[in-house]
Amino acid sequence: MELSYIPSPSRGVLHLGPIPLRGYAFCIIIGVFVAVWIGNRRWIARGGQTGTVADIAVWAVPFGLVGGRLYHVITDYELYFSKGRDWVDSFKVWEGGLGIWGAIALGAVGAWIGCRRRGIPLPAYADTIAPGIAFAQAIGRWGNWFNQELYGRETHVPWALHITSSADGRVPGYYHPTFLYESLWCVGVGFLVIWADRRFRLGHGRAFALYVAAYCVGRGWIEYMRVDDAHHILGLRLNDWTAMIVFLLAVAYLVVSAKKRPGRETVVEPAATRAAAAEGDDEDPDGTERPGTAERSGDAEPLAGAAKDDPDPAEAGPGTGPGPSGTGSAETGSPDAGAGKSGSPEPGASEPDVSEPDASAPDVSEHEVEKAGAAEKNGAGSASDKS
């Protein structure tokens, strides 16, 4: 009897009335949400709009589920189409059986459709979502724990997985928890991609290629430990061959892409770039002023109006001074304005100075101007009587 081990759940489904709640399905759903959440944050950091990753995921996720199921059914067809089997079971995704190779391949087709509809380059989207996919795989692998499947060879290590089910040819015992190994490996792959993307600014699909290559390395040795039935080619399991081929393709893409298209995309979502540029303009595209523009332009209007209503006397020309033209104003405070109001003086009186007013003369009130004019008129009359 083992003193330390990982127990298996007694059942992988709970019933909420007539509704079955399956642990495998929950793990897949949670993984999808985590991938979209991480992808959305990375997309915004690269200049994209909020919600774009989720919109494209609406296309990618269904395609991925179909592709993953097709790969599993094709490579394990005897589970559904051999004698005594029911082919209808091939549609029961919730019971387990999704091939990651088919899920990524057909999911990429769905993502390509979504990207074309949004005018977004697929490689940039793939780079953004790559770490999220790795973390989603890490969560999804725990669905195999609920189903008591995909375990390794028999072992007595302290972290051995205790299998209790005898369905579908299982033998109860203690085995390597290969689902746990792959889950931890995927977590490491996710952090590796995030680090490499920040360190080397990977672009044009190279972050996604790094995720694929790193995952294949782990899948190769983990697959070699598994004991469930699988097709073999030259002594190796089919998924081992698939991992090696995909690994070589991913590395080749990394090398070729780095030479042909170095660096990273400067624009990942043209619509977001246009929106940011529009916000920086003073006017909206429809020609209306943005809030704050009118206030900035209106601040100068009272000053301009004051300058027009009260011109500087030193700058006023002959045509603006007091006199017969009537354009002068008593409010300017010039003493000569009173002379214009009192009319022409009597003969012999001193001529009032109608030259250009002195800008340095002190301002006087209109009442004082009138009194000065009257006094000047009386003085002129007295002088006439004496003569």
C-alpha positions as CSV (number, residue, x, y, z in Angstrom):
1,M,0.0,0.0,0.0
2,E,1.3,3.4,-1.0
3,L,1.6,6.0,1.8
4,S,1.6,9.0,-0.5
5,Y,-0.2,9.3,-3.9
6,I,-2.6,11.5,-5.9
7,P,-6.2,10.2,-5.5
8,S,-8.5,10.0,-8.5
9,P,-12.0,11.4,-8.2
10,S,-14.7,8.8,-7.6
11,R,-16.7,10.2,-10.6
12,G,-16.1,12.8,-13.3
13,V,-19.7,14.2,-13.5
14,L,-22.1,15.8,-11.1
15,H,-25.8,16.1,-11.8
16,L,-27.7,19.3,-11.1
17,G,-31.2,17.9,-11.5
18,P,-31.3,16.6,-15.1
19,I,-28.3,18.7,-16.1
20,P,-24.9,16.8,-16.0
21,L,-21.9,18.9,-15.0
22,R,-18.8,17.2,-16.3
23,G,-15.3,17.9,-14.9
24,Y,-13.7,17.5,-18.3
25,A,-15.9,20.0,-20.0
26,F,-15.4,22.5,-17.1
27,C,-11.6,22.3,-17.5
28,I,-11.9,23.0,-21.2
29,I,-14.2,26.0,-20.7
30,I,-12.1,27.5,-18.0
31,G,-9.0,27.1,-20.1
32,V,-10.7,28.9,-23.0
33,F,-11.6,31.9,-20.7
34,V,-8.1,32.1,-19.4
35,A,-6.6,32.0,-22.9
36,V,-8.9,34.8,-24.0
37,W,-8.2,36.9,-20.9
38,I,-4.5,36.7,-21.2
39,G,-4.6,37.2,-25.0
40,N,-6.8,40.3,-24.5
41,R,-4.3,41.9,-22.1
42,R,-1.4,41.2,-24.4
43,W,-3.3,42.5,-27.5
44,I,-4.1,45.8,-25.8
45,A,-0.5,46.1,-24.7
46,R,0.5,45.9,-28.4
47,G,-1.9,48.6,-29.5
48,G,-5.0,46.6,-30.2
49,Q,-8.6,47.2,-29.1
50,T,-10.4,45.6,-26.2
51,G,-12.6,42.7,-27.3
52,T,-10.8,41.9,-30.5
53,V,-9.3,38.7,-29.1
54,A,-12.7,37.5,-27.9
55,D,-14.3,38.3,-31.3
56,I,-11.8,36.2,-33.1
57,A,-12.0,33.4,-30.5
58,V,-15.7,33.1,-31.4
59,W,-14.4,31.6,-34.7
60,A,-11.2,29.9,-33.5
61,V,-12.7,27.9,-30.5
62,P,-15.5,26.0,-32.4
63,F,-13.1,25.2,-35.2
64,G,-10.5,24.1,-32.7
65,L,-13.0,21.8,-30.9
66,V,-14.0,20.2,-34.2
67,G,-10.4,19.8,-35.3
68,G,-9.3,18.3,-32.0
69,R,-12.2,15.8,-32.1
70,L,-11.5,14.9,-35.7
71,Y,-7.8,14.1,-35.0
72,H,-8.8,11.9,-32.0
73,V,-11.5,10.0,-33.9
74,I,-9.2,9.5,-37.0
75,T,-6.2,8.3,-35.0
76,D,-8.3,6.1,-32.6
77,Y,-11.1,5.1,-35.0
78,E,-11.3,1.6,-33.5
79,L,-12.9,3.1,-30.4
80,Y,-15.9,4.2,-32.4
81,F,-16.1,2.1,-35.6
82,S,-14.9,-1.3,-34.6
83,K,-17.2,-4.3,-33.9
84,G,-19.4,-3.7,-30.8
85,R,-18.8,0.1,-30.8
86,D,-21.3,2.8,-31.4
87,W,-20.2,5.4,-33.9
88,V,-22.5,8.0,-32.2
89,D,-20.0,8.1,-29.4
90,S,-17.6,9.9,-31.7
91,F,-19.7,13.1,-31.2
92,K,-19.6,12.9,-27.3
93,V,-16.8,15.4,-26.8
94,W,-17.6,15.8,-23.2
95,E,-16.5,12.2,-22.5
96,G,-12.9,13.1,-23.5
97,G,-10.8,12.7,-26.6
98,L,-9.4,15.9,-28.1
99,G,-6.2,15.9,-30.1
100,I,-4.2,19.1,-29.6
101,W,-2.6,18.8,-33.0
102,G,-6.0,18.9,-34.8
103,A,-7.3,21.6,-32.4
104,I,-4.4,23.9,-33.2
105,A,-4.5,23.2,-36.9
106,L,-8.2,23.8,-37.5
107,G,-8.4,26.4,-34.8
108,A,-5.9,28.4,-36.8
109,V,-8.3,28.3,-39.8
110,G,-11.0,29.7,-37.6
111,A,-8.7,32.4,-36.4
112,W,-7.7,33.2,-39.9
113,I,-11.3,33.8,-40.8
114,G,-11.9,36.0,-37.8
115,C,-8.7,38.0,-38.5
116,R,-9.7,38.6,-42.1
117,R,-13.0,40.0,-41.0
118,R,-11.3,42.5,-38.7
119,G,-8.4,43.3,-41.1
120,I,-5.8,41.9,-38.7
121,P,-2.7,40.0,-39.6
122,L,-2.9,36.4,-38.4
123,P,0.7,36.1,-37.2
124,A,0.3,39.0,-34.9
125,Y,-2.8,37.5,-33.4
126,A,-1.1,34.1,-33.0
127,D,1.9,35.7,-31.2
128,T,-0.5,37.4,-28.8
129,I,-2.6,34.3,-28.0
130,A,0.3,31.8,-27.8
131,P,1.0,31.9,-24.0
132,G,-2.8,31.8,-23.3
133,I,-3.1,28.6,-25.3
134,A,-0.3,27.0,-23.3
135,F,-2.0,27.9,-20.0
136,A,-5.4,26.7,-21.4
137,Q,-3.7,23.3,-22.1
138,A,-2.4,23.2,-18.6
139,I,-5.9,23.6,-17.2
140,G,-7.5,21.3,-19.8
141,R,-5.2,18.4,-18.8
142,W,-6.9,18.2,-15.5
143,G,-10.0,17.0,-17.4
144,N,-8.0,13.8,-17.9
145,W,-7.7,13.5,-14.2
146,F,-11.5,13.6,-13.8
147,N,-11.8,10.9,-16.5
148,Q,-9.0,8.7,-15.1
149,E,-7.2,8.6,-18.4
150,L,-3.9,9.3,-20.1
151,Y,-1.7,8.1,-17.3
152,G,1.8,6.6,-17.6
153,R,3.6,3.5,-16.5
154,E,3.2,1.9,-13.1
155,T,5.3,3.5,-10.4
156,H,5.7,3.9,-6.7
157,V,6.9,7.5,-6.5
158,P,5.2,9.6,-3.8
159,W,3.2,11.5,-6.4
160,A,1.9,8.4,-8.2
161,L,-1.7,8.6,-9.5
162,H,-4.1,6.1,-8.0
163,I,-6.4,4.7,-10.7
164,T,-9.5,3.1,-9.3
165,S,-11.7,2.5,-12.4
166,S,-11.6,-0.7,-14.3
167,A,-13.7,0.5,-17.2
168,D,-12.4,0.3,-20.8
169,G,-9.6,-2.1,-19.9
170,R,-8.1,0.0,-17.1
171,V,-6.2,-1.8,-14.4
172,P,-6.5,-0.2,-10.9
173,G,-3.1,0.7,-9.5
174,Y,-0.5,3.4,-9.1
175,Y,0.8,5.1,-12.3
176,H,2.8,8.1,-13.4
177,P,0.5,11.1,-13.6
178,T,1.4,12.1,-17.1
179,F,-1.6,14.5,-17.2
180,L,0.1,16.4,-14.3
181,Y,3.5,16.3,-16.1
182,E,2.1,17.8,-19.2
183,S,0.1,20.4,-17.2
184,L,3.2,21.6,-15.5
185,W,5.2,21.6,-18.7
186,C,2.5,23.8,-20.4
187,V,2.7,26.3,-17.6
188,G,6.5,26.5,-18.1
189,V,6.0,26.9,-21.9
190,G,3.6,29.8,-21.3
191,F,6.0,31.7,-19.1
192,L,8.9,30.9,-21.5
193,V,7.0,32.5,-24.4
194,I,6.1,35.6,-22.3
195,W,9.7,36.0,-21.3
196,A,11.1,35.5,-24.8
197,D,8.6,37.9,-26.3
198,R,9.6,40.6,-23.9
199,R,13.3,39.9,-24.2
200,F,13.6,39.6,-28.0
201,R,10.3,41.3,-29.2
202,L,9.2,38.4,-31.2
203,G,7.0,39.1,-34.1
204,H,5.5,37.8,-37.4
205,G,4.4,34.5,-35.7
206,R,7.7,33.7,-34.0
207,A,6.3,33.7,-30.5
208,F,3.7,31.2,-31.6
209,A,6.3,29.1,-33.3
210,L,8.3,29.1,-30.0
211,Y,5.3,27.9,-28.2
212,V,4.8,25.0,-30.6
213,A,8.4,24.0,-30.6
214,A,8.6,24.1,-26.8
215,Y,5.4,22.1,-26.4
216,C,6.6,19.4,-28.8
217,V,9.7,18.8,-26.7
218,G,7.7,18.1,-23.6
219,R,5.0,16.2,-25.4
220,G,7.7,13.9,-26.9
221,W,9.0,12.5,-23.6
222,I,5.6,12.6,-21.8
223,E,4.0,10.6,-24.7
224,Y,6.8,8.0,-24.4
225,M,5.7,7.3,-20.8
226,R,2.1,6.7,-21.6
227,V,0.6,3.1,-21.6
228,D,-2.8,3.7,-23.2
229,D,-3.4,2.1,-26.5
230,A,-2.0,3.9,-29.5
231,H,-0.8,3.3,-33.1
232,H,2.9,2.7,-33.4
233,I,5.3,3.4,-36.3
234,L,8.8,1.9,-36.2
235,G,8.3,1.3,-32.4
236,L,7.3,4.9,-31.6
237,R,3.8,6.1,-30.8
238,L,2.0,8.1,-33.5
239,N,2.0,11.2,-31.4
240,D,5.8,11.0,-30.9
241,W,6.2,11.1,-34.6
242,T,3.8,14.0,-34.9
243,A,5.7,15.9,-32.2
244,M,9.0,15.5,-33.9
245,I,7.7,16.6,-37.3
246,V,5.8,19.6,-35.9
247,F,8.9,20.6,-33.8
248,L,11.1,20.6,-37.0
249,L,8.5,22.7,-38.8
250,A,8.3,25.2,-36.0
251,V,12.1,25.6,-35.7
252,A,12.4,26.1,-39.5
253,Y,9.7,28.8,-39.3
254,L,11.6,30.6,-36.5
255,V,14.8,30.6,-38.5
256,V,13.4,31.6,-41.9
257,S,11.0,34.2,-40.5
258,A,13.8,35.9,-38.5
259,K,15.8,36.3,-41.6
260,K,13.1,37.4,-44.0
261,R,11.0,39.5,-41.6
262,P,13.1,40.6,-38.6
263,G,11.6,42.7,-35.8
264,R,7.9,43.0,-34.8
265,E,4.8,44.5,-36.4
266,T,4.4,48.1,-35.6
267,V,0.6,48.0,-36.2
268,V,-1.4,45.0,-35.2
269,E,-4.9,46.5,-35.6
270,P,-5.4,49.4,-38.1
271,A,-8.7,50.3,-36.6
272,A,-7.2,51.0,-33.2
273,T,-4.4,53.1,-34.8
274,R,-7.0,55.2,-36.6
275,A,-9.0,55.7,-33.5
276,A,-5.9,56.8,-31.5
277,A,-5.0,59.2,-34.3
278,A,-8.5,60.7,-34.3
279,E,-8.4,61.3,-30.6
280,G,-5.2,63.4,-31.0
281,D,-6.8,65.8,-33.4
282,D,-8.6,69.0,-32.3
283,E,-11.6,68.2,-34.5
284,D,-13.6,65.1,-35.0
285,P,-13.6,63.6,-38.5
286,D,-17.1,65.2,-39.0
287,G,-15.7,68.7,-38.5
288,T,-17.2,69.4,-35.0
289,E,-14.9,70.9,-32.4
290,R,-13.8,68.6,-29.6
291,P,-14.6,69.7,-26.0
292,G,-12.1,72.3,-24.8
293,T,-11.3,73.6,-28.3
294,A,-13.9,76.4,-28.1
295,E,-12.8,77.4,-24.6
296,R,-9.2,77.7,-25.8
297,S,-10.1,79.9,-28.8
298,G,-12.7,81.9,-26.8
299,D,-10.2,82.9,-24.1
300,A,-8.6,85.4,-26.6
301,E,-11.9,87.0,-27.8
302,P,-12.6,89.3,-24.8
303,L,-9.1,90.6,-25.0
304,A,-9.5,91.3,-28.7
305,G,-12.8,93.0,-28.1
306,A,-11.4,95.2,-25.4
307,A,-8.6,96.3,-27.6
308,K,-11.1,97.3,-30.3
309,D,-13.4,99.2,-27.9
310,D,-10.6,101.1,-26.1
311,P,-7.8,101.9,-28.5
312,D,-4.6,103.4,-27.2
313,P,-4.7,107.2,-27.8
314,A,-1.0,107.2,-28.7
315,E,-1.8,104.9,-31.6
316,A,-4.9,106.7,-32.8
317,G,-4.6,108.6,-36.1
318,P,-5.9,112.1,-36.9
319,G,-9.2,110.6,-38.2
320,T,-9.9,109.1,-34.9
321,G,-9.5,112.2,-32.7
322,P,-12.2,114.6,-31.7
323,G,-13.4,117.2,-34.1
324,P,-16.0,117.8,-36.7
325,S,-15.9,114.3,-37.9
326,G,-17.6,113.2,-34.7
327,T,-15.7,110.1,-34.3
328,G,-14.1,111.1,-31.0
329,S,-15.5,110.1,-27.7
330,A,-15.6,111.9,-24.4
331,E,-14.9,108.6,-22.7
332,T,-11.3,108.8,-23.9
333,G,-10.7,111.4,-21.2
334,S,-8.9,114.0,-23.5
335,P,-9.3,117.6,-22.4
336,D,-9.7,118.6,-26.1
337,A,-13.0,116.8,-26.2
338,G,-14.6,119.6,-24.3
339,A,-13.5,122.1,-26.9
340,G,-15.3,120.1,-29.5
341,K,-18.5,120.2,-27.5
342,S,-18.5,124.0,-26.7
343,G,-18.1,125.1,-30.3
344,S,-15.8,127.8,-31.8
345,P,-14.4,130.4,-29.4
346,E,-15.1,134.2,-29.6
347,P,-12.7,136.3,-31.7
348,G,-9.7,137.1,-29.8
349,A,-9.8,134.0,-27.7
350,S,-6.9,131.6,-27.7
351,E,-7.3,128.9,-30.2
352,P,-7.8,125.5,-28.5
353,D,-5.1,123.0,-29.3
354,V,-6.6,120.4,-31.7
355,S,-3.4,118.7,-32.3
356,E,-2.9,115.0,-31.6
357,P,-3.6,114.4,-27.9
358,D,-0.7,113.7,-25.6
359,A,-0.7,110.1,-24.5
360,S,0.8,111.1,-21.2
361,A,-2.0,113.6,-20.3
362,P,-4.0,112.5,-17.2
363,D,-7.6,111.5,-17.8
364,V,-10.3,113.8,-16.5
365,S,-14.0,113.3,-16.2
366,E,-16.6,114.7,-18.7
367,H,-17.9,117.1,-16.1
368,E,-14.5,118.7,-15.5
369,V,-14.1,119.0,-19.3
370,E,-17.4,120.9,-19.6
371,K,-16.4,123.3,-16.7
372,A,-13.1,124.0,-18.3
373,G,-14.7,124.9,-21.6
374,A,-17.3,127.2,-19.9
375,A,-14.6,129.0,-18.0
376,E,-12.5,129.5,-21.1
377,K,-15.6,131.0,-22.9
378,N,-16.3,133.4,-20.1
379,G,-12.7,134.6,-20.0
380,A,-12.8,135.3,-23.7
381,G,-16.0,137.4,-23.3
382,S,-14.4,139.5,-20.6
383,A,-11.4,140.2,-22.6
384,S,-13.6,141.5,-25.5
385,D,-15.5,143.9,-23.2
386,K,-12.2,145.4,-21.9
387,S,-11.0,146.0,-25.4
